[in-house]
Amino acid sequence: MELGVCYYPEQWPQAWWEDDAQRMVQMGIRYVRIAEFAWSRIEPRPGHFEWSWLDQAIETLHAAGLKVVMCTPTATPPKWLVDSDPTMLAVDASGQPRKFGSRRHYCFSSQSYRAQSARISLAVAERYGKHPAVAAWQTDNEYGCHLTVLSYSDAAQQAFRAWLQKRYGTVDALNTAWGNVFWSQEYASFDEIDAPVGTVTEANPAHRLDYRRFASDEVVAFNRIQTDILRAHSPGRDITHNFMGFFTEFDHHDVSQDLDVATHDSYPLGFTQDFFLSPDEKRRYARTGHPDIPAFHHDLYRGMCKGRWWVMEQQPGPVNWAQWNPAPLDGIVRLWTWQAFAHGAEVVSYFRWRQAPFAQEQMHAGLNRPDRTIDQGGLEATQVAQELKDLGANMPLAPMRTAQTAIVFDYPSIWMAQIQPQGADFNAMEITFRAYSALRAMGLDVDMVSSKADLSAYRMVVLPAHMREDAHLAKRLAESQAQVVLGPRSGAKNQALAFAAGMPPGAFAPLAGLQVQRVESLPPGVHDLVQWANGATSSNTHWREDVASQGATALASFADGKPAVLRNGNSWYSAGWPDAEGWNQLLGQVAQAAGLVTHTLPTDVRITRNGDCLFVQNFSSSPVEFSPSNSAHCLLGARELAPQGLAIWKLQASA
């Protein structure tokens, strides 16, 4: 458990660097990420490299005892490169090139830019790959940020045609898979196929889905070029990439196959304001962030690289990019940091060391203000570092144990729901998050895993939004001993985004013991009452299905008597979109059937088990009391937690 920071020596006078490095060490920082946006300073003219400033920056950090996370600078190709090869630019859905003057303006499919990316990555790796200060590498920066995965350039179109030919073999096979007999969409050759953009109305959903698959594979290929170079020229160093929050434009599991450590950028207040939370939730959590947003991403990215993960950018204060940018309450940056460590982070790195007084991110806070004085985030980072030092050997944390509950997170299923939501507010990411949040509110730890993961160790497996029919997964679930929860639309569509054979839930039908006969999306304000067999009531919104039992028993019914939740042995199926109480009822009963111990936690309190330590986190605005047992020993904090407070309890090894 170590702290890091993102630093941009090229943006500050060299006379400040040594003082910055010394102050980082005094604050308790160990890792420093640099150079992800520095291409124009490294190579100001084609083939002319100016290394002296970067050499000095690395030597200054090294002399202070800091470890460097070195980056490839490919997220910001310089102006001279764009001018020399404008074909490298990504093209948006309206046909306009992504112009120079910001960042992430390149196209993943551009072969010329791939060559330039390899060239600059090789140059940086050859110079610093074996430097003793360089402990790890980051490829590029935030792949796809600003919705830049999908490009409609000529290079992308040509690459897409080749990708389709490899996937389908013949154009007749593609026509059949896509259902191109509809609306006379049949093709005579792969060379006739364009990107699915600019059509009069909706493009063929199978066409769109394959373009999403293709674009994701292009990100994988682009990243692999760099990881191959780094492994050859900087052996023994970890390689990572910093993923983003609630971002699904490419399959992160596939990219992670070439990484040693998954990292992500955690901005709880920005995510709270910009995503699917209700207006009441956005007000309630404006200055703390929803308590489950950071944890959701911690557990998602922990599932990428065999449990190894970091936070590469931790929000330290107000940001600049959300619709509204409130300041974190005092104490919440400390709590976010400890929350990440509770979920198994090796490093929590703050963005950034000092707030920039210029350019696009000048309103984004850092650990220090532009005048070099420490800001609130810096004070709280210093506090965490001291707490880590004080705890020392009393809290040795091993890699997190496998949780007893898993959520299966499948990127192709998310794409399917985005392409064909059927209702404007059907958001597969949201329903996944709501299920996750309900589990966390019960005090359960959760692993977020891919559909290919080994599920044999879990007592409960939840698939909130697995729209993609998957016979192999269905077989593994049926053979497991786990209680399995299937959300609405499970298995509804095949690989070409057409109806699953035999009607939904397709390959999951024998497991679920039912057939879906009709679906409807519910407009805002339309709610269906759900009556549970135990007397409880809940509400259903967004989505509803009419299902016919094929062996399953109804546990809850809509007001018209049709089943809302059904059980078939170890399988549980939700025929709608539950509200919070609906999730509590469903997952609470499943947890009981699985033999899991749940907790009645105070509102906005979360607990996380890591090794023999239990982390208790209070995200509420009121003091609360919570302790795990009389035999537990409190390492940090106390039974009573202040607002934004934390307690760490050492449990007996057998607990």
N, C-alpha and C positions, 0 to 999 in steps of 0.2 A: 504494500500500500504506500504509494509514493505520489508526490504532487509534481505537476509540470505546468508550463506556460507557453503560449505562442508569442514569438518575438520577431520583430522586423528591424534588424539593425540597419538595413538600407534606408529606413525612413527617419533615422535619428542621427544627430551628429556623432561622429566616431569618438569624440571626447567624452560622451556619456556612457559608452559601452562597458567600460570596466566598472563604473559605479553601478550600472544596471545589474551586471553579473554578481557583484558582491551583495547587492540588496536582495537578489533572487535567493542566494544561498542563505542569507539571514532570515528570509521569510520561510524557508523550508522547502524551496523548489529544488527538484533534482533533475528534471527533464526539460529541455527547451526545444521546441519545434521551430525550424527556420526555413526560409528560402522558397516556399511554395509559390510565391508570386514574383520572384526575383529575376526572371529570364532577361528582361531588358537591361538589368545591371550586370548580369553575368556575361551576356553577349550583346553589347550595345549595337554592333554592326555585324553583318554576316561573316562568320568565321573569326571574328576578333573577340577573344575572351579576356575579360578583366577579372582576374581571380583575387587580386591582392586584398580587396576589401573583405571578401568572404573568408579568405584565409585568416585575416586578422580577427574577424568576428568569431570564428570557430576557435582560434587559439585563445581568445579572451575568455570565452565560456569554459573552455577546457582548463585553463589556468585556475579558474575559480572552483573547479571540481564538478562542473555540470556535465550532464550527458546530453548529447545532441540527437534530435530526431531530424534527419536530413530529408528534404523533399525533392522530388523532381518538379520542375517549374512549369509543367505543361498546361496548367489550367489557364495561363495568361500568355499566349503567344504574342510576341512584340509586333509593333506596327510594321517594321521593315519586312517581317516574314509574311504578314498579311498582304502587303503591297506586292511582294514578289510572287505570291501564289494565292490569288483570291479564291481559287477553287477549293481551298482548305476550309472555307467558312461553312458553317451549318446554314441550312435554309429552313425558314419557318413554314407553317401551314399555308400562309398566303403567298408563298413563293419568294419572299424577301430574304436576302442574305442577312445573317446576324453580323451587324457591322462592328468594327473596332471601336473601343472607347469604354468597355466594361470588362467582362471576363467570360470565360467558357464559350467563346465564339467559334470554336472549331467543330468540325464534323468527325465523329468517330469513324466513319467509313472512308474518309479521305486517305488514300494510300500515300500521297505526298506528305500529308501531315503526320501520318504514322512514321514515316521515315525521319522527319524532322524531330518528332518526339523521341524516337530511338536515339538519334544523334545527340541531342542535348542531355538525355538521361545517361548515355554512355559517358559523355564528357564529365558530368558531375560525379558519376560513380567511379570513374578512373581516378579522379583527383582526390575524392574523399572516402572512397569505399573502405579503405583499410586504416583510416585515421582513428587513433585511439579514442577520440571524443565521440565518434559517431556510433551510437548504440542501436539505432533503428532507422528505418526508412519509411516515408509515406509516399505512395504514388499519387501524383497529381493532387487534386483537391475537390472533394464533394462532387463526384461524378453525377452529372445530370442536373445540378443546381440550376434554377431558373428555367426548368423544363427544357433541357437541352439534350436529352437522350434521343428523342425523335427528330431526325433531320430528313428533309425531303430534297436533298441535293442530287445532282446527277450521279455522283459517286455512290450515294446511298441507294439510288434506284438500280444501278447496275449490280451492286453487291446483293441487293434484295433478290433480283432475278436469279443470280447464281445460287443464293441460299435456297430459294424455292426449288430449283432444279435438283439440288442435292437432297432436299427433303422428300420430294414427291417422285422423282425419276422421270415421269412423263407428265405432259400437260393434261392428258385425259384423267390421270389420277388426281391431279389438282382440281380439275373441274368437278369431279365427283365429290371430293372431300368438301369443297366450298359450296356445293349446291348451285353451281353457276348456270344450270338450266333456268333458274329463277331470273326473271327480267332480262333474259337473253344475254347473260354475262359471260358466256363461254369464250375461252381463248384458244387460238390455234397454235401458239407457241409461247414460251416463257418470255420472249423478247417483247411481247405485247403488253405485259403486265406492268402497270405503273404503281406508284405508292398510293395508298388509299386516302387521298386527300383532294379537296377541291371538287368533289362530286356534288350533284344537284341536291340530293338528300343523303341520308345515311349510306355510307359505303358498306359493302358486304361485311358482316361481323366476323366471318372467318378470315377474310382478307386482312381486316384490322388486327385480329389476334395474331396472325402470323407476322405482321409487321412489328408488333410489340415483341414477339419472340426473337425475330431477326435483330431488332435494335438492341435488345438485351445481350444477345450473343456478340454484337459488335463491341459493346462495352467490355465484355469478358476478354475478347481478343486484343483490344487496345491495352488493357491493363496487363495482360500476360506478356506483351512485348517488353514492358518496363520491368516486371518482376524477374523475367529471364535474365535481363542485363544486370540487375542488382544482385541476384544470386551468384552470377559469375564473377562479379567484380567486388562484392562486399560480403564474402561468406561469413556465416555466423551471426549476422545481424537480422533481427526481426524485420519483416516487411508488413506494412499495414496500409489501409486506406480509410479515410474518415467518411463514414456513411452519415445519412441525414435522418431527421425525424419525420415519421408518417410519409415516407417517400418510397414509392413502389414502382418507379419507371423501369427498373431492370431487376433481374433476379440476383439479390445479394448473396444467396447461397452459392450460386455459380461463381461469382467473382471471388468469394472467400476461399474457394478451392486453391487459389494461388497465393493466399496470404498466410502469415503466421499468427497474426493478431488482428481481430476486428476492432476498429475504433468507430466512435460515432460522436456527433456534435449535439450536445444537450442544451436546449434553450427552452426551459419549461414555461416561461411567461409568454414568449413568442408563440409557442405551439398552442398554448391555451387560448390565445386571442385569435389565431389564424385558422384553426381547424374546426371540427364539427361540434364542439361543445355548445350547449344551449346558452342563450343570453344570461340566464340566471347563474349558470356555472362560470361563465366568463367574468361576471361581476364577483362572484364568491371567491374565485381563485385568482383574481387579477394580480395580486402581489405575492402569492405563494406558488402559483401553478397548481394544476390538478395533481394530487399526490401520486397518481398512478401513471402519469405521462412519462416521467423519467424512468420509473421502474419498468414500464412496458418496453421501452427501448433498450434498457440494460439487459433484460432477459431475452429480447429478440436477438440482439447482437452477441450475447454470450453463447447463443446456439450456433454461431457461424464457424468458429475456428477451434473446435474441441474445448470450449470453455474459456479461452484466452481472449480478453477484451480490455479496452481502455475507453475512457472518455477523452477525446482529443481536444474538444472545445467545450468547456463548461461556462455557462452564462454567469458573469460576475456582477452584473448590474443591468440597467436598462439597455435594450438593444435598439437598433435603428430600423429594422425591416418589417416589423409586424404592423398590423392595422393601427394598433395602439400599443404604446411601449411604457407601461408602468414600471416603477422601480421595485425591486424585491424588498420585502420586509427585512429589517435587520435580523440576522440569524438564519435566513433561509438559504443563503449560499453555503454556509457551513452545513446545514441539514442536507442539501442536495449532494454535497461532497461525501458525507458519511453514508447517504443512501446508496451512492454508487459503490462505495467500498463494501457495504452490506451485501450487494448483489454480485460481488466478486471482482470488481475492477482492480487491475494491477496498478494503474496510474489514472489520476484525474488531473487533466491539464486545462488550465483556464485560458479563455480567449478574452483579452489579450493582456500583455504586460502593461502597456500604457495606452490610453485612449488617444487616437490620432486626431489632431486638430484640423485635418484637411480631408478632402475627397469624399468618396461615397459613404464611408463608415465612420465619419467624424462624430456622429451621435451615438455610437456604440461604446459603452463603458468598458474600461479595463480594470485591472487590479490597481492601477495608478491613474491619476488624472493627467491631462496634457501638461500641467505645470510640474510634473514629477513628484507630486505629493500623493501619499497613499489614499486610496478610496476605500469604501466600506468592504468591497469584495476582497481587497488585499488584507484588511484587518481580519476578516473571517478565514481566509486561507492561512494566515499566520497562526490563528487559533487552532485550526485543524492540525497543522504541522506540529505544534507544541503538544497537542493531545496524542498524536501518534507517537511522539517521542516519549511522553510520559507513560503511555500504556506499554510500549516496548514488548518484551517477551511475554507479558501477561495475555496478549491476544494474538497468538500465532494462527493465521488463517491459511488453511490448505485450500486448493481449488474447490469450488463449491460442490457439494454432493449433489447427486441427481435428485431433483424434487420428486414428489409422489404424484404430481399433477403436471400434465403437459398440454399445451395448445399447439395444434398443427397449423403452421403458417405457410401458405402456398401462394407464391407470387402469380403463377398463371391463373389461379382462381380469382385473385384480386383483379387481374386484367379483364377477365371475363365479365365480372360484375361492373367494372368501369365502362366497358364497351356496351353492355346490354343491361343497364340497371333496371329497366322497366318502370321504375319510379324515380323521380328526380332526386330524392333524398335517400335512395338505397346505397349506402356506403359500406362496402365490405370491411374496410379498415375500422370504421366506427363500431360495427357489431362485434368485431374481434376484440376491440378495446373494451367494450362494455362487458363482455364475458370475462375478460382478464380482470377488469376492475372489481367485478363481483367476487371473483376468487380471492383477490388480494384483500378485500374488505372482510373476508371470512378468516383471514390470517393464514391462508395457504400460500406456500411458495410455488412458483410456476416456472417450468422450462418451456421455452418457445422453440419448436423444432420444425425441421422440414418434413415433407411427406415421405422422405426416404430414410428418416432416422429410425434407429432401433427403439421400439416402443415397449419392449418386454418388461422393463423395470417399473412401469407406471401403473398406479392403481386407477387413475382417472385420465382419460384422454378426451380433449374437447376440440371439436372441429366447428367453430362458429360460422365459417364462411368458405367451406371447401366445395366450391361450385363445380370443380372439374371432376368428371367421372374417373375413378382410379381403382381398377379391379385388384391390382396388386396391394394397394393400401387397404382396401376392404377385406381382403383375405387375411392380412396381418392383424387387422383389428379384431376380426372374428376369432382368430386363433389366440389372441392375447387374453389375459385374465382381467383386463381393465374394464371399468365401466366407461362406456363410450357415449359421448354427447354429440349429436349431429344437429347443426343449426339449419334454418330454412335455406332452401335451394341446394342443399348438399347433393352432390352427384348429379345435378340437373342437366349438365351439358357435357357432350363428348369433346374430344380434342379439337374439333373443328367448330366448336360453339354452336352445335346443333343439339336437338333433344337427345338425351341419353336413350339407348335402346330399352324398350319396355317401359318407358316413362320414368320420370324421377321417382326415387333417388338413384336410379340406374344401378350401378354395381353395388351400391350400399343397400339396395332393397331387401335382400335376404337378412342382412344385419338388422335393419330397422323394422322389418315386418310390416311394411305398408307401401302404398302407392300414392303418389301425388297426382290428383286428377285435374285440378284447376288452381291457378294462382291469381292473386290480385295485389296491386300496390295501393296503399292507402294514402290519400292526400293529407297534408297537415290538418290537424284538428279532428280527424276521424280516428276513433279509438274503439276497439272491441274489448268488452269486459271478459276476463278469463276467470272461471270459477274452478278452484282446485278441490280435489277429493278430500283434502284435510280441512276444508272450510275457508282457506285463505282466498283472497282475490287479488288479481293483478290486472294490468292493462296491456293490450297489444297495439302496436303502431306500425307504420311503414309498410308492412308486408303480411299477407295471410295466405295460407294454403288450405284447400279442401283435400283431405286425405282419406283413403279407404284402408282400413286395417286388413292386414294379411297375417294376423297373429298377434299384433301389438295391442296393448291395453291402454285405454285412455286414462291419464292421471289428472288431466285438466281439460275443461271444455269451454268453448266460446258460448256466448249468451244464447245462440241458436241451437246449442246442443252438440255441435260438431267438435271433434277432438282438436285440442290446441297443443297438448303435450302427450306423447305416447311412450310406452316402455315395452320393449321386447327382449326379455332376459337381461343381458348386460348393456343393451342399447337403449338410448333415450333420444327422442326426436322432438324438436320444437317446430311446430307448423306455423310459426309466426315470429315476429320481432318482439321479444319480451321487454317490458320496462324493467326498472331496477328491482322491483319486488318480484317480478316474474323470474328474473335471473337468480335472485336469492332463493326462491322456492325450488326452482329446477336444480341448480347446482348444489344447494344444501341437501336435497334428497339424494342426489348422486353421490355426494361426498359421504353421506351416512352409509349408503349401500357399499361404498368402496372401503369403509372402515377408516376413514380419515378423521382426524381430530380438527375441528374448526373452533373458532373463537368468536365471541361477541365483543368486538372491539369498540371503543369510543369512536364517535364520528371523526373521520379524517385522521385516525391513527392507523399506522401500518407497522407490521412486524415482519422481520426477515431473519431466517436462520442461516448462518454461515459457520460451518464447523461446529464448535461447541459454544458459539456466541449467538445471542439473540439481540438484534437491533430493534429498538422501539422508537418510532419516529412520529412526532406530533405535528401534523400540518394544520391543525386547527388554530383558531384565535383564542382558545380558552385553555387553562391548565387542566391536565387530566392525570389520573392515576392508573398505572398498569405495572404489574410485575408478573413474571412467568410462574414462579413457584417459590415456596419458602426455602428451598435448598439452593436456589440460584444466588450467585454473588455478583453484585453490581460493580462493573469496572469503570463506568463513566456515567455521570448523571445520577438520577435517583428515581424512586418509585413515582414521585410526582414530577411530571414533565411540564415545563413552561410552554407557552405557545412557541412553535418552531423549535421545540426542544427535542433532545435525543437522550436515550439511555442505552447502554450496552451491558448485557448480562452474560456472565459466564455460567453455562449450564453444566450439570453433571454429565459426564461422557455418555451415559446410557440414556439421557433424556431425549 
